[in-house]
Each structure stands twice: as C-alpha cells, then as structure tokens.
Amino acid sequence: MSTLTLGVIGAGVIGSSVAHAAAASGCAVILVDTDPTALEAARAAVRRHERLAALTGGLGPRPLDIRFSSELTDVAGAGFVVENTTESEAGKRELYPLLEKVLAPDVTIAANTSAIPITRLAERLTDPGRVVGVHFMNPVDRIAMVEVVRAPSTSDGALADVEDLLARMGKESVVVNDAPGFVINRVLMPVVNLAAAVVADGVATPNQVDELFKGCLGHTSGPLRTADLIGLDTVVRTLEVLHEHYGTDEFATHPHLRRMVTEGRTGIKSGRGFYSYDGN
C-alpha cells in the first residue's frame, strides 16, 4: 500500500490522536495549528501515545512521520485532509475557502465535527462533493468505530477515499446521512444533559448514574464519565449547535453543565469534571 500524506488541521485532543493513529498506520502526517501552545501539547500527546503503544504492544517505539506546523500552506502536498478545528461553525466556514486555495482540486476533505451539518461546510467550496463527515471517537486509538456522514453533495469518490483511509487505520465505519448532530451526538448530548440535571437535583451522584447505565444497559462507561472524556466544554458547544438547529428543550444546556465549564471543570483534560482525575 503506497504512503499517503495526510494533513490534519487542528492539534487538539482528537486532532493529535488522529495524527498519531494515521502515522502509526504508515501515513506521512502534517499536523497544523496556528496556536503554538496546542502544537507543543500535541507533541507531548504523541510522545505519550508512543510510550503507551510500546508498553501495550511489547515493542520498542518506532519513528513516526509526523510534521508539526503553524502554516496552513504546508498541507499543499497532502493527498487527504482531516479538518479538526474547534467546534465553531463560523470558524470552520471561514477555513474551508482557505483550504480550497491550498489543496489540489481532487483532494478529499474530511470534516471532523461533533454536530455541524456537513452541508453547511461543503457549501463554502467550489466543489462541495469533496467534503465528507468523519466523526472520530475519543480515544481514537481504542475505539475502532467511526461515524461517517454523507451529505447530499458528497461524491462517491470522496466516500471511497474516506473508506480507504479508515481501512489503513484499521477502523470500521457506519455511513449515515447528514443532519445536525448526525446519530451519536443527537442522541448522546440530551442524555448527558439530563444526567447532569439528575446530579444537580440531588437524585444521584455521577458514579451512581454511570453505574446504572453500565449495569442495566451494558454501557462500557456511563454518560457522565463519557462526557468528562469528551470534554464538558465540547459538550456545551455541541448542545449549543444542536439547540441552534433544532430549537427544542432537550438541547438547551443545563445550568449545571454551563457552571462547571465556567469554573474550569471541563473533564479529564483539566483534571476535574464530574470526577476528579488528580491532574492525570
């Protein structure tokens, strides 16, 4: 299988994880972020991924082809791009015409978004058919399933490109149609929102909520542990996107969630969310 050069735009938790997983599968990766702090954190995250892979795989670390950059123009030679910037429709829509100027016209762009309709992003391009949604789950290296989102404009070629990339990375996928929140977050976010309400009302502790979901419904982890893993700031932004599009009460962010984010309790990445992680 030939080497694919993959551009990853956005060096946050998911972006750095996607970059590592793709490089580990043999891709040459260019990870781009305009924030130098995010790039440095991504370098550290990749080193952690490598140490963990060496421990769990019983092999010594092997060199990965990952280049870190603050310049969007450095993805000009990429054969595929995963756009993974912050969950802001305005910011993403501003980025796509810039990507179009940099990339070759036949390069597929995968929009990794929690809830923003792929159609809204694709319409910013001369050829909207080159955009497909690819919703990676966190942690990328441990969750094999990927939610792939096909907009009405998405071409067969773009979909095939995504399936080829995911196969290289050892991932499975389910292709769904475009809508705000797609499947996972349109269902999960109201559950997290209501679980936060249960905790705020004193009905149950976070651990009790999660233990019930695990024991009664067979979930690997409950909604609140999952929310901490996603990042409560991301949960709030996703709920806001869903509420903007659907306007119904289940997507109106519960005050307890908003208060936690204001206090900096955003989950695992801050060391505190519904649970305490002692900085790990």
C-alpha positions in Angstrom: 0.0 0.0 0.0 1.5 3.3 -1.0 2.3 6.0 1.5 -0.5 8.6 1.9 0.4 12.1 3.0 -2.4 13.2 5.4 -3.0 16.8 6.5 -4.6 17.2 9.9 -5.9 20.7 10.7 -6.3 21.3 14.4 -3.9 19.9 17.1 -6.4 19.4 19.9 -7.0 16.1 21.7 -8.7 14.4 18.8 -6.5 16.0 16.1 -3.3 14.9 17.8 -4.8 11.4 18.3 -5.9 11.1 14.7 -2.4 12.3 13.6 -0.8 9.6 15.8 -3.1 6.8 14.7 -2.6 7.7 11.0 1.1 7.9 11.3 1.2 4.6 13.2 -0.6 3.0 10.2 2.1 4.2 7.8 0.8 7.6 6.7 3.0 10.7 6.5 1.2 13.3 8.6 1.3 17.1 8.7 -0.4 18.4 11.8 -1.2 22.1 11.6 -2.4 24.5 14.2 -1.9 28.3 14.5 -1.6 28.0 18.3 2.0 27.2 19.3 0.7 26.0 22.7 -1.6 23.5 21.0 1.3 22.3 18.8 3.5 21.7 21.8 0.8 19.9 23.7 0.3 17.8 20.6 4.0 16.8 20.5 3.7 15.8 24.1 0.5 13.8 23.4 2.1 11.9 20.5 5.0 11.0 22.8 2.5 9.7 25.4 0.7 7.7 22.7 4.1 6.2 21.6 5.1 5.2 25.2 1.7 3.6 25.7 1.9 1.7 22.4 5.4 0.4 23.4 4.1 -0.8 26.7 0.9 -2.5 25.5 2.4 -3.8 22.3 5.6 -5.1 23.8 7.7 -3.4 21.2 10.1 -0.5 21.3 9.0 2.9 19.9 9.4 3.2 16.2 9.8 6.6 14.4 6.6 8.1 13.1 6.4 10.5 10.2 4.6 13.5 11.8 5.5 17.0 11.0 4.2 19.8 13.2 3.4 23.2 11.5 1.7 26.5 12.2 1.2 27.2 8.4 -1.8 26.0 6.5 0.1 26.2 3.3 2.2 23.2 4.5 -0.6 20.8 3.7 -0.4 21.8 0.0 1.0 18.4 -1.0 -1.4 16.3 1.1 -3.4 13.6 -0.6 -6.2 13.8 2.0 -7.1 16.3 4.8 -8.9 15.9 8.1 -10.3 19.2 9.3 -10.5 19.0 13.1 -10.7 22.6 14.3 -12.7 23.9 17.3 -16.4 23.2 17.1 -17.4 26.7 15.7 -19.4 26.8 12.6 -18.2 30.4 11.8 -14.6 29.4 12.3 -14.9 26.3 10.2 -16.8 28.0 7.4 -14.0 30.6 7.2 -11.4 27.9 6.9 -12.8 26.0 4.0 -12.2 28.6 1.2 -8.6 28.9 2.5 -8.2 25.1 2.3 -9.5 25.2 -1.2 -6.8 27.7 -2.3 -4.1 25.5 -0.8 -5.1 21.9 -1.8 -5.2 20.3 -5.2 -8.7 20.1 -6.6 -9.0 16.3 -6.3 -8.1 16.1 -2.5 -10.9 15.0 -0.3 -11.6 16.9 2.9 -13.0 15.1 5.9 -14.8 17.3 8.3 -14.4 16.0 11.9 -17.2 17.8 13.7 -19.5 16.9 16.6 -22.7 18.4 15.3 -22.3 20.9 12.5 -24.1 19.8 9.3 -21.6 18.8 6.6 -23.7 20.5 4.0 -23.0 23.9 5.8 -19.3 23.4 5.5 -19.2 21.9 2.0 -21.2 24.7 0.5 -18.2 27.0 1.1 -16.3 25.2 -1.7 -16.5 25.4 -5.4 -16.8 21.6 -5.4 -18.9 20.6 -2.3 -18.6 17.0 -3.4 -15.1 16.6 -2.0 -16.3 17.0 1.6 -17.5 14.1 3.8 -18.0 14.0 7.6 -15.8 11.8 9.7 -16.6 11.7 13.4 -13.8 10.0 15.3 -14.5 9.0 18.8 -12.2 9.7 21.8 -9.8 7.9 22.5 -9.1 7.4 18.8 -6.6 4.6 19.3 -9.1 2.5 21.3 -12.4 3.0 19.5 -12.5 1.2 16.2 -15.8 2.5 15.0 -16.1 5.8 13.1 -19.3 7.7 12.3 -19.1 8.7 8.6 -21.5 11.3 7.4 -22.5 11.7 3.8 -24.1 15.0 2.7 -26.3 15.1 -0.3 -23.5 16.7 -2.2 -20.8 14.2 -1.1 -19.3 12.4 -4.1 -18.8 8.6 -4.4 -15.1 9.3 -4.8 -14.8 11.3 -1.5 -16.7 8.5 0.3 -14.3 5.9 -1.2 -11.3 8.0 -0.2 -12.6 8.1 3.4 -13.2 4.3 3.5 -9.6 3.8 2.2 -8.1 6.0 4.9 -10.1 4.3 7.7 -9.1 0.9 6.3 -5.4 1.9 6.5 -6.0 2.9 10.1 -7.7 -0.3 11.0 -11.1 1.3 11.6 -14.7 0.3 10.9 -17.4 2.7 9.9 -21.1 3.2 9.6 -22.2 5.7 6.9 -25.2 7.9 7.9 -27.0 10.8 6.2 -26.3 14.4 7.1 -28.2 16.2 9.9 -27.2 18.3 12.9 -25.5 16.0 15.4 -25.8 13.0 13.0 -26.6 10.0 15.1 -24.2 9.8 18.1 -24.4 13.3 19.4 -28.0 13.9 18.5 -28.8 11.0 20.9 -25.9 11.3 23.4 -26.0 15.0 24.1 -29.6 15.1 25.5 -28.7 12.0 27.7 -25.6 13.9 29.1 -27.7 17.0 29.6 -30.4 15.0 31.5 -27.8 13.1 33.5 -26.3 16.5 34.6 -29.8 17.5 35.7 -30.2 14.4 37.8 -26.9 15.1 39.6 -27.8 18.8 40.1 -31.2 17.9 41.5 -29.5 15.6 44.1 -31.2 12.4 42.7 -27.9 10.6 42.3 -24.2 11.0 42.3 -22.2 10.9 39.0 -20.9 7.5 39.9 -24.5 6.2 40.6 -25.7 7.4 37.3 -22.9 5.8 35.4 -23.1 2.5 37.3 -26.8 2.2 36.4 -26.0 2.8 32.8 -23.2 0.2 32.9 -25.1 -2.4 34.9 -28.6 -2.0 33.5 -27.9 -1.1 29.9 -24.5 -2.7 29.3 -22.6 0.6 28.6 -18.8 0.4 28.8 -18.9 3.7 30.6 -21.8 5.9 31.7 -22.8 9.2 30.2 -21.0 11.4 32.7 -17.7 9.5 32.5 -18.1 9.8 28.8 -18.8 13.5 29.0 -15.6 14.0 31.0 -13.7 12.2 28.3 -15.2 14.3 25.5 -14.6 17.5 27.5 -17.5 19.3 29.1 -16.7 22.5 27.1 -17.1 20.4 23.9 -20.4 19.0 25.2 -21.7 22.5 25.8 -20.6 23.8 22.4 -22.3 20.7 20.8 -25.5 21.3 22.7 -25.4 24.9 21.6 -25.1 23.9 17.9 -27.9 21.4 18.3 -30.2 23.9 20.0 -29.5 26.4 17.3 -30.6 24.0 14.6 -33.4 22.2 16.3 -34.6 24.7 18.9 -36.1 22.1 21.3 -35.7 21.9 25.0 -33.6 18.7 25.2 -30.7 20.6 23.7 -30.9 23.6 26.0 -27.7 23.4 28.1 -28.5 22.6 31.7 -27.1 25.4 34.0 -25.1 22.8 36.0 -23.1 21.9 32.9 -22.5 25.5 32.0 -21.4 26.4 35.5 -18.9 23.5 35.6 -17.3 24.8 32.4 -17.2 28.3 33.7 -15.4 27.0 36.8 -12.8 25.3 34.5 -14.1 21.8 35.4 -14.0 20.5 31.8 -13.2 16.8 32.4 -10.1 14.7 32.1 -8.1 17.4 30.3 -8.5 19.8 33.2 -8.2 17.1 35.9 -11.7 17.8 37.2 -15.2 17.3 35.7 -17.9 15.1 37.1 -15.0 13.2 38.5 -11.6 14.1 39.8 -8.5 12.9 37.9 -5.7 14.3 40.0 -4.2 16.0 37.0 -3.8 12.8 35.0 
